[in-house]
């Protein structure tokens, strides 16, 4: 030991040794191979305080022990390092290890040597990253206090700069992550998470927005640090209320309430309840982070409004499109109805022109013959009467055709209403048979009826009489002279059944396919020269369908006549109107 070492030991040899360091103290490492230096240094610094924190002193008695100590404590603030230990340059090698291998740039190194000539001060300062270089002889108690204080303050500033740099890097990363997030709630959740990370250990928190007097919780964080929807813990709720009431940011102890005023006239509070009070650096970083949030909230809320407006516009466009489509469908249906009406009109006109031409020709010819007969002297009255009969027959045929055309036109109207009443179906069938007896007698045909004398039900008596008359008159028209027509009436739970069987040539396959169509004439011709508009069976089918029934046709046997059957359902045949 040199004389200089003796002097240093003499200064610190007596007195108590510092207690083992606890959390919240400045960590200082004494690395020296002389135990006396350790005891003296600890004694001199036993009552040292800076910024309210005492020292946490750690000892290492060789460079190798120093390596292990610093590897275990990367947060070491200051190292009091001897130059000459195991080797002449052991201390300088340890400096290289600290700066390069450990990459620790914040720890302050005060180099002490008892042999200044061994490591010249100027060369060491230039070649090594150290903060002070003292000879042990000059490092008295006051000088040690001064050097250590300067080193600790330098360390504190470096820590703050490092924290600030890392915080700013985190803010840049956070900005890249949160800006452009869709939806105010997703943005608020990300803001809350990033703000909690900036202040370190943060438990509860929330982001709350107030707009036009209405308050809305955008995101909340529970005591476990997990997002908890819109439920505000009691302490956070109180912090939010106090921040809104103050109209400015609040910071005190563990509570931080940041008030944001957006350009859109909204107030947003970012409230955090921390486990430890935020440091000045953390508070500054939080302020920097929150500085650009008003624009972010305005942007995302404007985006939401645009999305809502776009959705509304899309809905209105969709609704309008549906309305236009429906209107187009209605116009299309109306056009089709008009086309059918026009086609029907053309058919009617064609039928009238064709079917009325022959009776009109007969009337004209017979009228001229009657004039000639009456012009004779004396007039031939008997033959004139015969001509009058032919004219009457032609007029009757024309009247029948006009009646069928009128009936078809009435049934083609969309507002056809049946007049239901209590009826006797047997009486209606009997009236139809009585009306057709003269026509059958002229052709020597026999009309037969099988069925009850009375069968009550409900229906439109005029329409049903018209439908049954069409079937019976057709049977007379297509049955040969001397033929037989049978009408059968029956009633059951299934309803009323009216079957008309003729003795005509029957129905061809082509007839059965177009039997009940409008203006469809059968392949057979009337046996007495009667005319046909092709509307009778069509009108019959429409009347039966309006009653909720059905009509069918089938051949009795090839060449032996056909049977047309009307079936009326129970509700029509016997139920209420």
Secondary structure, DSSP 8 states (H G I E B T S, - for coil): --HHHHHHHHHHSSS-------TTSEEEEEE-S-HHHHHHHHHHTTT--BTTB-EEEEEESSHHHHHHHHHH-TT--EEEEES-SSSTTHHHHHHHIIIIIS---SSEEEEEES-GGGS-HHHHHHHS--SEEEETTT--HHHHHHHHHHHHHHHHHHHHHHHHHHHHHHHHHHHHHHTT-SSHHHHHHHHHHHHHHHTSSEEEEEEEEEETTEEEEEEEE-TTS-B-TT---HHHHHHHHHHHHHTS-EEETTEEEEEEE-TTS-EEEEEEEESS---HHHHHHHHHHHHTHHHHHHHHHHHHHHHHHHHHHHHHHHHHHHHHHHHHHHHHHHHHHHHHHHHHHHHHHHHHHHHHHHHHHHHHHHHHHHHHHHHSSS--HHHHHHHHHHHHHHHHHHHHHHHHHHHHHHHHSTT-----EEEEHHHHHHHHHHHHHHHHHHTT-EEEEES-S--EEEE-HHHHHHHHHHHHHHHHHHS-TT-EEEEEEEEETTEEEEEEE--S----HHHHHSTTSTT---SS--TT-----S-HHHHHHHHHHHTT-EEEEEESSTTS-EEEEEEE-HHHHTS--
